[in-house]
């Protein structure tokens, strides 16, 4: 306990912005509780997605850029520059190249 006493004493000597060590401990406890609630919520979210997939209600995000792959290829074959294709179709650089490879 000698080590713990010295740590508590050192923390007590710190300037905690007008707060006390008790306030610091309360804040740490609140942060720990918030993190635990976050983990529970993430787990529940995952279970909800699994349940919806099993019921056929959840299919994920629709790959919108890949719908335009034919347009991308046609514009490239017509000699349009990459940046102009991206701006015209509203897709990213990565999506542009993904459309060309797919």
C-alpha positions as CSV (number, residue, x, y, z in Angstrom):
1,X,0.0,0.0,0.0
2,X,3.0,2.3,0.3
3,X,3.0,2.7,-3.5
4,X,-0.7,3.6,-3.6
5,X,-0.4,6.1,-0.8
6,X,2.4,7.9,-2.6
7,X,0.4,8.0,-5.8
8,X,-2.7,9.3,-4.0
9,X,-0.5,11.9,-2.3
10,X,1.0,12.9,-5.6
11,X,-2.4,13.2,-7.3
12,X,-3.7,15.3,-4.3
13,X,-0.8,17.7,-4.8
14,X,-1.7,18.2,-8.5
15,X,-3.6,21.3,-9.6
16,X,-6.8,19.9,-11.0
17,X,-8.2,23.2,-12.1
18,X,-9.8,24.1,-8.8
19,X,-11.2,20.6,-8.4
20,X,-10.4,18.1,-5.8
21,X,-9.2,14.5,-6.1
22,X,-12.8,13.4,-5.3
23,X,-14.0,15.3,-8.3
24,X,-11.3,13.7,-10.4
25,X,-12.4,10.2,-9.2
26,X,-16.0,11.1,-9.9
27,X,-15.2,12.1,-13.4
28,X,-13.2,8.9,-14.0
29,X,-16.1,6.8,-12.7
30,X,-18.6,8.7,-14.9
31,X,-16.3,8.1,-17.9
32,X,-16.1,4.4,-17.1
33,X,-19.9,4.2,-16.8
34,X,-20.4,6.0,-20.1
35,X,-17.9,3.6,-21.8
36,X,-19.8,0.6,-20.4
37,X,-23.1,1.9,-21.7
38,X,-21.5,2.5,-25.1
39,X,-20.3,-1.1,-25.3
40,X,-23.7,-2.4,-24.4
41,X,-25.4,-0.2,-27.0
42,X,-22.9,-1.4,-29.7
43,X,-23.7,-5.0,-28.8
44,X,-27.4,-4.4,-29.0
45,X,-27.1,-2.7,-32.3
46,X,-25.2,-5.7,-33.7
47,X,-27.9,-8.1,-32.4
48,X,-30.6,-5.9,-34.0
49,X,-28.8,-6.0,-37.4
50,X,-28.4,-9.8,-37.2
51,X,-32.1,-10.1,-36.4
52,X,-33.1,-7.9,-39.3
53,X,-30.9,-9.7,-41.7
54,X,-32.4,-13.0,-40.6
55,X,-35.9,-11.5,-41.3
56,X,-34.7,-10.3,-44.7
57,X,-35.3,-6.6,-43.8
58,X,-31.6,-5.5,-43.7
59,X,-29.6,-5.7,-46.8
60,X,-26.9,-3.1,-46.1
61,X,-25.9,0.0,-48.0
62,X,-26.6,0.0,-51.7
63,X,-23.3,0.4,-53.7
64,X,-24.4,3.5,-55.6
65,X,-21.1,4.1,-57.6
66,X,-21.1,0.6,-59.0
67,X,-24.5,1.3,-60.6
68,X,-22.7,3.8,-62.8
69,X,-19.8,1.6,-63.9
70,X,-21.1,1.4,-67.5
71,X,-21.2,5.2,-67.6
72,X,-17.7,5.5,-66.2
73,X,-16.3,3.1,-68.8
74,X,-18.1,4.8,-71.6
75,X,-16.8,8.2,-70.6
76,X,-13.3,6.9,-70.2
77,X,-13.5,5.3,-73.7
78,X,-14.7,8.6,-75.0
79,X,-11.5,10.3,-73.7
80,X,-13.0,12.2,-70.8
81,X,-10.4,12.9,-68.0
82,X,-10.8,11.1,-64.6
83,X,-11.5,14.3,-62.6
84,X,-14.2,15.3,-65.1
85,X,-15.8,11.9,-64.9
86,X,-15.8,12.1,-61.1
87,X,-17.4,15.5,-61.0
88,X,-20.0,14.6,-63.7
89,X,-21.1,11.4,-61.9
90,X,-20.4,12.5,-58.3
91,X,-18.1,9.7,-57.4
92,X,-14.8,9.5,-55.6
93,X,-11.4,8.6,-57.0
94,X,-11.5,5.2,-55.4
95,X,-15.0,4.5,-56.8
96,X,-13.8,5.6,-60.2
97,X,-11.1,3.0,-60.3
98,X,-13.3,0.4,-58.7
99,X,-15.8,0.9,-61.6
100,X,-13.0,0.5,-64.1
101,X,-11.8,-2.8,-62.5
102,X,-15.2,-4.3,-62.0
